[in-house]
Amino acid sequence: QVQVVESGGGLVQPGGSLRLSCAASGTDFSIYAIAWYRQAPGEQRQLVAAITNGGRTNYADSVKGRFTISRDNAKSTVYLQMNNLRPEDTAVYYCKVTNTPENYWGQGTQVTVSS
């Protein structure tokens, strides 16, 4: 059974930075594609950034140039570096670990951007 745990969320002022971590256990991490999603109150869950097992990345237009996704297979961890945060980035951020057709989700970590 794959377990996925997110961490690193918190309260930050507009323009600030946070780094989220997604750790997965119980699997050969290197074969999985990893994605970060976010869900704000009253809204649908949306893709923020993703990285393939080969290291290819893609981003939502709203975060391009501000967020960076990376992975460290030796630590079974994916990171989401978030810079120049905006109030509209406020949401619960979720990590999804995928090896089609398998998908595993974490419980999420809250990010709040507010002055």
Stockholm file with secondary structure:
# STOCKHOLM 1.0

chainA/1-115         QVQVVESGGGLVQPGGSLRLSCAASGTDFSIYAIAWYRQAPGEQRQLVAAITNGGRTNYADSVKGRFTISRDNAKSTVYLQMNNLRPEDTAVYYCKVTNTPENYWGQGTQVTVSS
#=GR chainA/1-115 SS CCEEEEECCEEECTTCCEEEEEEEESSCGGGCEEEEEEECTTSCCEEEEEECTTCCEEECGGGTTTEEEEEEGGGTEEEEEECSCCGGGCEEEEEEEEETTEEEECCCEEEEECC
#=GC SS_cons         CCEEEEECCEEECTTCCEEEEEEEESSCGGGCEEEEEEECTTSCCEEEEEECTTCCEEECGGGTTTEEEEEEGGGTEEEEEECSCCGGGCEEEEEEEEETTEEEECCCEEEEECC
//
